[in-house]
Each structure stands twice: as structure tokens, then as C-alpha cells.
Amino acid sequence: MTVHPDIKALLDQLNQDEGPRIWEMSTSEARELYQGMAAMLDPTDVPIGKVEDMSFTTAAATVPVRVYTPVAAPGGPLPCLVFYHGGGFVIGDLDTHDALCRQLANHACCKVVAVHYRRAPEDQFPAAVDDSLAAIHWVESQAGNLGIDANRLAVAGDSAGGNLAAVVSQLTQQVKGPKVCFQILIYPTTRVRAETESMTENAEGYFLDRATMDWFMDCYIPKDVDTTDPRLSPLLAEDLSGLPPAYVITAGFDPLRDEGKAYADRLSSSGVEVTYKHYDDMIHGFFNMTGLLEDGRDAVKEAAKALKAAFA
């Protein structure tokens, strides 16, 4: 299998750039670069019924959220997807994933609450986990004010956000709530610092590289932390039975391909209903390239269709 022609054209352009790589930049420079990439690759002006920027406060932080109401929303409370953005726990934000959240809200006819958890290196693990878990509790507690059906809550995220969505699904089960009815894990990180075949095969030249992954993990994980902690590596949780149905997405030319597949396999062997979608000619990040890729737009629609069915 070869990489998709549209992806190859993008990679050829990116690989000609002789400027510093993300892992050679300051955090602020890397964030600015990622924001610029999102603006270039995402569709612009995706229509939406309503967007509201809010926040909630915990003992540790004030957490910004962005609430999306779909176009032509029906009356009454809507189901809700709580979305955790990617970006290696370091560089993503609400704006880098705005277009994707708009599309998911519209295609699934649901509210989307995007969460801007605390980022590394300013706030290392477990800050992002704590904020992500607090967010779904906040959504449940504010459901009436937000026009949300608290009995129909799902989680989703890409890359680092996929890690957080998986972890939140595990933690909410352990504390008996809120009940998550569905999880969408988009090329998730499921075992930090994993040594896999895909991490070696796709170490360079395919948008996300091994050096950048190492930089993200160095920023996110304190030096004295056990990386087998399931809040870091959900793949290593002792028991995955009873978790919500999962829709797991991987890409062929992605360093994270094998750990995403391994998590889907473990969920399935634990009795969890799993839909596994592998896009063998795609790269990490393709879900956020729908301004460039028709196949990316189709993949988002397919995931939203599964989410809509789960809510029903």
C-alpha cells in the first residue's frame, strides 16, 4: 500500500521545508505552527447553529470549553459528545479542532462540548486527565442549562485526545458515572513510549514523527511517573470489560497505528463492542485535514453516523 496521492503531495511539500521541526521549537512556536497548519488544512466557515465559549472551575484550574449546537437542531435536549482535542498534550487547543467539532455536531445532530484541558509542559500529567474527567462531570451537572440529555453522553478525541477519551471511559466506569454510551478514539495514544512496528516503520516522513512523539512525552510525563499507569497508558489497564462501545480509527502511515489496533483488539477480547476502522493510505492527523481530503470528510461523516446510531 502506498500513501494517498493527496497526502503524498502534502508530505512532499512539508518535507521540503528546511525550517526547525516541532521538537526543535519553543512551546509557543510549536503551538503557533500547529494553529497555522489547522487553518491551512481544515475547511473554513463550517456552518453551525450556535457556538458558546464557557468555562468551569475546579479546585486546581479554570477549564475553557466550547459548546456547539448543530444546524437545524430539533427542540428538546440533545445528546452530547464531549470532545478532547489532540496535539500531543502540548500544542492543540479549541481553535485547532473547531472545524472538526462543527462537523461532528452537524453530522451526528448532537451537542459537542470541546474541552481545553491544561497542557504540558506548564501542567504535566495528570492535569489533563483531571480536567478531562471533571469536564464530563460538569456536562452532566449542567445538562439542563446546556440543553443536553444527560442520559446520552459520549466521548471522543484524536491522538492525545483519544488517549484522554479512553481514560475517561475507564475512570467513569470505575466511579460509576457519568455513564458514557459510546467512545470514538481517533488514532489514539494508548501506550506511552510504545516500541511498536509502526513506530519504527513510520518514524520519519509521515507528518507525525518519532522525534516529535518523544518531545511530546518529555513535556507531558514527569520523570518520576510510572508510564504503565493506565491513566497514561489505557492499553495496560487490568480489566477493560464493561466499557462503552468503541469506534477506533487508525491510519496506515501513522506511528500510533499499532497501539490503536492493540487497544481495539483488547476491547474486543474483553467483550466490548468495537468498530475498527483502518485507513491504510492515510497519515496521523487526516481527520483534521478535511479541507484538503475528500476521504477525510467521508471518514468524519462515517464516524458521526456511528455516533448518531449509538445515541439513538
Buried (B, 14 or more C-beta within 10 A) or exposed (E): EEBBEBBBEBBEEEEEEEEEEBBEBEBEEBBEBBBEBBBEBBBEEBEBBEBEEBEBEBEEBEBBBBBBBBEEBEEEBBBBBBBBBBBBBBBBBBBBBBBBBBBBBBBBBBBBBBBBBBBBBEBBBBBBBBBBBBBBBBBBEBBEEBBBBBEBBBBBBBBBBBBBBBBBBBBBBEEEEBBBBBBBBBBBBBBBBBEBEBBEBBBEEBBBBBBBBEBBBBBBBEEEBEBEBBBBBBBBBEEBEEBBBBBBBBBBBBBBBBBBBBBBBBBBEBEBEBBBBBBEBBBBBBBBBBBBBEBBBEBBBBBBEBBBEBBE
